[in-house]
Amino acid sequence: MEPVRILAFAGSLRRESFNKKLIAIAAAGAERAGAVVTLIDLRDFALPIYDGDIEEASGVPANGVALADLFRSHEGLLLACPEYNSSMTAVFKNTIDWVSRVSVAETIGNKVVGLLSASPGALGGMRGLVHVRSVLGNLNALVLPGQVCIGKAHEAFGEDGLLKDAKQQASAEKMGAAVATAAVKWAR
């Protein structure tokens, strides 16, 4: 049987993003659980802000189609979503908006999704994940009930990119493994 495929990314463009560090940890956990993980950076898939007039005039941009193809070819999603003003980032929402225009059912619907967040704030980005969970649930994704939120992220990571706290490190790895395990059961 083919291993389950997981698409992983952070909803951040910043080079030194805490969420990019966090998604790498979760991706490693999914790989240890037997999944094949594709870790991408949204910087490599620049998109204009979603505009129906652009779509009508020229269709979904090439990077939107490329992202949709990636979403379509994976059974699960691992997402580390920063919190901006108590919600999701514009780049994350814009990505979902363009990808969903290709086909909600094939790109997001019925995908197993694991959510993580890291933030300098004490709550670790959990308020933003409420909105992410709502959007993805409305698009018929199976969002796992647990989530990992790393507060005081500016102090949480070591020079090696791993979390200093062993329990937090294990939680992030377990989220990756949980998506891998659930995707095998859900997709097959």
C-alpha positions in Angstrom: 0.0 0.0 0.0 1.2 3.5 -0.9 2.1 5.7 2.0 -0.3 8.6 2.8 0.8 12.0 1.4 0.7 15.1 3.6 1.0 18.7 2.3 2.5 21.0 4.9 3.0 24.7 5.0 3.0 27.8 7.2 0.6 30.6 6.6 3.4 33.1 6.8 5.8 34.7 4.3 8.4 35.8 6.8 11.8 34.1 6.4 12.4 33.5 10.1 8.7 32.7 10.8 8.1 30.7 14.0 5.3 28.9 12.2 7.8 27.8 9.5 9.9 26.3 12.3 6.8 24.7 13.9 5.5 23.1 10.6 8.9 21.5 10.0 8.7 19.8 13.4 5.1 18.5 12.7 6.2 17.4 9.2 9.0 15.3 10.8 6.5 13.7 13.1 4.3 12.8 10.1 7.3 11.3 8.3 8.2 9.2 11.3 4.6 7.9 11.3 5.1 6.7 7.7 3.7 9.6 5.6 5.3 11.2 2.6 5.4 14.9 3.4 5.7 17.8 0.9 6.8 20.8 2.8 6.3 24.0 0.8 6.8 27.7 1.3 4.0 30.1 0.2 6.7 32.5 -0.9 7.3 30.2 -3.8 3.6 30.5 -4.9 3.0 34.3 -5.1 -0.7 35.1 -5.9 -2.6 38.3 -6.4 -5.3 39.0 -3.9 -8.3 37.0 -4.9 -10.5 39.1 -7.3 -13.4 37.6 -9.3 -12.6 40.0 -12.1 -9.1 38.5 -12.5 -10.5 35.0 -12.4 -13.2 35.9 -15.0 -10.6 37.7 -17.3 -7.8 35.2 -17.2 -8.8 32.2 -14.9 -7.0 31.0 -11.9 -3.3 32.2 -11.9 -0.6 29.6 -12.6 0.5 29.5 -9.0 -3.1 28.9 -7.9 -3.4 26.0 -10.3 0.0 24.6 -9.1 -1.1 24.9 -5.5 -4.5 23.2 -6.3 -2.6 20.4 -7.9 -0.5 19.9 -4.8 -3.6 20.0 -2.6 -5.4 17.5 -4.9 -2.5 15.0 -4.8 -2.3 14.8 -1.0 -4.7 13.1 1.5 -3.9 15.4 4.4 -2.8 18.9 5.3 -0.5 20.1 8.1 -0.9 23.9 8.6 0.9 26.2 11.0 -1.1 29.4 10.9 0.1 32.6 12.6 -2.4 34.9 14.2 -2.7 38.4 12.9 -5.1 40.7 14.8 -6.9 37.7 16.3 -7.5 36.0 12.9 -5.7 34.2 10.1 -3.1 35.8 7.8 -4.0 37.3 4.5 -1.6 35.0 2.6 -3.3 31.9 4.2 -6.8 33.1 3.4 -5.8 34.2 -0.1 -4.2 30.8 -0.8 -7.4 29.0 0.3 -9.6 31.4 -1.7 -7.6 30.7 -5.0 -7.2 27.0 -4.4 -10.9 26.6 -3.7 -11.8 28.2 -7.0 -10.2 25.2 -8.8 -12.4 22.7 -7.0 -13.3 22.7 -3.3 -14.2 19.0 -3.3 -10.9 17.9 -4.8 -8.5 20.3 -3.1 -9.8 20.8 0.4 -13.0 18.9 0.9 -12.5 15.5 2.7 -8.8 16.3 3.5 -7.6 15.5 7.1 -6.2 18.7 8.5 -4.0 19.3 11.6 -3.6 22.8 12.9 -0.7 24.4 14.7 0.3 27.9 15.6 3.1 29.8 17.2 2.9 33.4 18.4 4.9 35.7 20.7 1.7 36.2 22.6 0.7 34.1 25.6 -2.1 32.3 23.8 0.1 30.9 21.0 -2.2 32.0 18.2 -5.3 30.0 19.3 -7.7 32.8 18.5 -6.6 32.8 14.8 -7.0 29.0 14.6 -10.7 29.4 15.5 -11.2 31.2 12.2 -9.0 28.7 10.2 -11.0 25.8 11.7 -14.2 27.5 10.7 -13.2 28.2 7.1 -11.8 24.7 6.5 -14.8 23.1 8.2 -17.1 25.0 5.9 -15.1 23.7 2.9 -15.8 20.1 4.2 -12.3 19.4 5.5 -12.0 17.0 8.4 -10.1 19.2 10.9 -8.8 17.2 13.8 -10.2 18.3 17.1 -6.8 18.9 18.8 -4.4 21.7 17.9 -0.9 22.8 19.0 -0.4 26.4 20.1 3.0 27.6 21.1 3.0 30.8 23.2 5.9 33.1 23.7 7.4 31.7 20.5 10.2 34.2 20.4 11.6 32.3 23.5 10.4 28.8 22.6 12.7 27.7 19.8 16.4 26.8 20.1 19.1 27.6 17.7 18.5 24.2 16.1 14.9 25.1 15.2 13.5 22.7 17.6 11.3 23.6 20.6 13.2 23.9 23.9 10.4 22.4 25.9 10.3 18.6 25.3 6.5 18.4 25.9 5.9 21.1 23.2 8.2 19.4 20.8 6.4 16.1 21.4 3.0 17.7 20.9 4.0 19.2 17.5 5.4 15.9 16.4 2.3 14.1 17.6 0.1 16.4 15.5 2.0 15.4 12.4 1.7 11.7 13.3 -2.1 12.2 14.1 -2.7 13.6 10.6 -0.8 10.8 9.0 -2.7 8.1 11.0 -6.1 9.8 10.4 -5.5 10.3 6.7 -4.7 6.6 6.2 -8.0 5.7 7.8 -10.1 8.5 6.2 -8.7 8.3 2.7 -8.6 4.6 2.3 
